[in-house]
């Protein structure tokens, strides 16, 4: 969500944005934990 917001703010409004991620490996990020990314 944060990366998408940053992308659209930068692209559509010319804002300078910085995204800070607490987990640099993204192992605890919402995308990695969603049901759609679970294997069979």
N, CA, C and O atoms as a GROMACS GRO file, in nm:
protein
  160
    1UNK      N    1   0.082  -0.119   0.000
    1UNK     CA    2   0.000   0.000   0.000
    1UNK      C    3   0.087   0.125   0.000
    1UNK      O    4   0.060   0.219  -0.075
    2UNK      N    5   0.189   0.126   0.083
    2UNK     CA    6   0.276   0.242   0.091
    2UNK      C    7   0.354   0.265  -0.037
    2UNK      O    8   0.369   0.380  -0.080
    3UNK      N    9   0.404   0.159  -0.098
    3UNK     CA   10   0.480   0.174  -0.222
    3UNK      C   11   0.391   0.222  -0.335
    3UNK      O   12   0.434   0.305  -0.416
    4UNK      N   13   0.269   0.173  -0.341
    4UNK     CA   14   0.176   0.217  -0.445
    4UNK      C   15   0.140   0.364  -0.426
    4UNK      O   16   0.135   0.440  -0.522
    5UNK      N   17   0.115   0.403  -0.302
    5UNK     CA   18   0.084   0.544  -0.273
    5UNK      C   19   0.200   0.634  -0.312
    5UNK      O   20   0.181   0.740  -0.372
    6UNK      N   21   0.321   0.592  -0.277
    6UNK     CA   22   0.440   0.670  -0.311
    6UNK      C   23   0.456   0.682  -0.462
    6UNK      O   24   0.489   0.788  -0.513
    7UNK      N   25   0.431   0.573  -0.532
    7UNK     CA   26   0.443   0.573  -0.678
    7UNK      C   27   0.347   0.674  -0.741
    7UNK      O   28   0.387   0.755  -0.824
    8UNK      N   29   0.221   0.670  -0.700
    8UNK     CA   30   0.122   0.760  -0.758
    8UNK      C   31   0.145   0.905  -0.718
    8UNK      O   32   0.124   0.995  -0.799
    9UNK      N   33   0.188   0.930  -0.595
    9UNK     CA   34   0.219   1.066  -0.553
    9UNK      C   35   0.335   1.123  -0.635
    9UNK      O   36   0.330   1.239  -0.677
   10UNK      N   37   0.437   1.042  -0.657
   10UNK     CA   38   0.552   1.088  -0.734
   10UNK      C   39   0.516   1.107  -0.880
   10UNK      O   40   0.551   1.208  -0.941
   11UNK      N   41   0.446   1.011  -0.937
   11UNK     CA   42   0.413   1.017  -1.079
   11UNK      C   43   0.309   1.123  -1.112
   11UNK      O   44   0.326   1.199  -1.207
   12UNK      N   45   0.202   1.129  -1.035
   12UNK     CA   46   0.090   1.216  -1.069
   12UNK      C   47   0.100   1.356  -1.011
   12UNK      O   48   0.040   1.450  -1.064
   13UNK      N   49   0.176   1.371  -0.902
   13UNK     CA   50   0.180   1.501  -0.836
   13UNK      C   51   0.321   1.557  -0.821
   13UNK      O   52   0.339   1.666  -0.766
   14UNK      N   53   0.420   1.484  -0.870
   14UNK     CA   54   0.558   1.531  -0.865
   14UNK      C   55   0.616   1.541  -0.726
   14UNK      O   56   0.714   1.613  -0.704
   15UNK      N   57   0.558   1.469  -0.631
   15UNK     CA   58   0.608   1.473  -0.493
   15UNK      C   59   0.737   1.391  -0.481
   15UNK      O   60   0.757   1.294  -0.554
   16UNK      N   61   0.822   1.432  -0.391
   16UNK     CA   62   0.939   1.354  -0.355
   16UNK      C   63   0.900   1.269  -0.236
   16UNK      O   64   0.863   1.322  -0.131
   17UNK      N   65   0.907   1.138  -0.250
   17UNK     CA   66   0.860   1.050  -0.144
   17UNK      C   67   0.968   0.952  -0.101
   17UNK      O   68   1.059   0.920  -0.178
   18UNK      N   69   0.957   0.906   0.022
   18UNK     CA   70   1.045   0.804   0.077
   18UNK      C   71   0.958   0.701   0.146
   18UNK      O   72   0.872   0.736   0.226
   19UNK      N   73   0.980   0.575   0.114
   19UNK     CA   74   0.906   0.466   0.178
   19UNK      C   75   1.001   0.397   0.276
   19UNK      O   76   1.108   0.352   0.238
   20UNK      N   77   0.959   0.390   0.401
   20UNK     CA   78   1.037   0.322   0.504
   20UNK      C   79   0.972   0.188   0.534
   20UNK      O   80   0.853   0.182   0.565
   21UNK      N   81   1.049   0.082   0.525
   21UNK     CA   82   0.997  -0.052   0.554
   21UNK      C   83   1.066  -0.104   0.679
   21UNK      O   84   1.189  -0.108   0.685
   22UNK      N   85   0.988  -0.143   0.777
   22UNK     CA   86   1.042  -0.194   0.903
   22UNK      C   87   1.118  -0.325   0.882
   22UNK      O   88   1.215  -0.352   0.953
   23UNK      N   89   1.074  -0.406   0.788
   23UNK     CA   90   1.136  -0.536   0.762
   23UNK      C   91   1.203  -0.533   0.625
   23UNK      O   92   1.133  -0.547   0.524
   24UNK      N   93   1.334  -0.515   0.616
   24UNK     CA   94   1.400  -0.503   0.487
   24UNK      C   95   1.393  -0.630   0.401
   24UNK      O   96   1.415  -0.623   0.280
   25UNK      N   97   1.364  -0.744   0.461
   25UNK     CA   98   1.351  -0.869   0.384
   25UNK      C   99   1.208  -0.895   0.339
   25UNK      O  100   1.182  -0.989   0.263
   26UNK      N  101   1.114  -0.813   0.385
   26UNK     CA  102   0.971  -0.823   0.351
   26UNK      C  103   0.909  -0.956   0.394
   26UNK      O  104   0.805  -0.995   0.339
   27UNK      N  105   0.968  -1.025   0.489
   27UNK     CA  106   0.911  -1.152   0.535
   27UNK      C  107   0.787  -1.132   0.620
   27UNK      O  108   0.704  -1.222   0.631
   28UNK      N  109   0.773  -1.015   0.683
   28UNK     CA  110   0.656  -0.985   0.765
   28UNK      C  111   0.567  -0.880   0.700
   28UNK      O  112   0.476  -0.828   0.765
   29UNK      N  113   0.590  -0.849   0.574
   29UNK     CA  114   0.510  -0.750   0.502
   29UNK      C  115   0.373  -0.809   0.468
   29UNK      O  116   0.359  -0.930   0.457
   30UNK      N  117   0.275  -0.723   0.451
   30UNK     CA  118   0.138  -0.771   0.428
   30UNK      C  119   0.126  -0.853   0.300
   30UNK      O  120   0.050  -0.949   0.295
   31UNK      N  121   0.201  -0.817   0.195
   31UNK     CA  122   0.193  -0.894   0.070
   31UNK      C  123   0.246  -1.036   0.090
   31UNK      O  124   0.189  -1.131   0.036
   32UNK      N  125   0.353  -1.049   0.165
   32UNK     CA  126   0.410  -1.182   0.189
   32UNK      C  127   0.321  -1.267   0.278
   32UNK      O  128   0.326  -1.390   0.272
   33UNK      N  129   0.240  -1.203   0.362
   33UNK     CA  130   0.156  -1.277   0.456
   33UNK      C  131   0.013  -1.296   0.406
   33UNK      O  132  -0.067  -1.361   0.475
   34UNK      N  133  -0.022  -1.243   0.292
   34UNK     CA  134  -0.159  -1.255   0.244
   34UNK      C  135  -0.190  -1.398   0.201
   34UNK      O  136  -0.099  -1.475   0.168
   35UNK      N  137  -0.316  -1.433   0.199
   35UNK     CA  138  -0.358  -1.567   0.161
   35UNK      C  139  -0.325  -1.596   0.014
   35UNK      O  140  -0.305  -1.712  -0.023
   36UNK      N  141  -0.318  -1.493  -0.068
   36UNK     CA  142  -0.292  -1.514  -0.212
   36UNK      C  143  -0.149  -1.556  -0.239
   36UNK      O  144  -0.120  -1.607  -0.347
   37UNK      N  145  -0.056  -1.535  -0.144
   37UNK     CA  146   0.082  -1.572  -0.168
   37UNK      C  147   0.120  -1.704  -0.103
   37UNK      O  148   0.236  -1.746  -0.111
   38UNK      N  149   0.024  -1.770  -0.040
   38UNK     CA  150   0.052  -1.901   0.021
   38UNK      C  151   0.062  -2.008  -0.086
   38UNK      O  152  -0.017  -2.010  -0.181
   39UNK      N  153   0.158  -2.095  -0.070
   39UNK     CA  154   0.175  -2.205  -0.165
   39UNK      C  155   0.070  -2.313  -0.147
   39UNK      O  156  -0.010  -2.307  -0.053
   40UNK      N  157   0.070  -2.412  -0.236
   40UNK     CA  158  -0.030  -2.521  -0.225
   40UNK      C  159  -0.008  -2.611  -0.107
   40UNK      O  160  -0.084  -2.705  -0.086
   0.00000   0.00000   0.00000
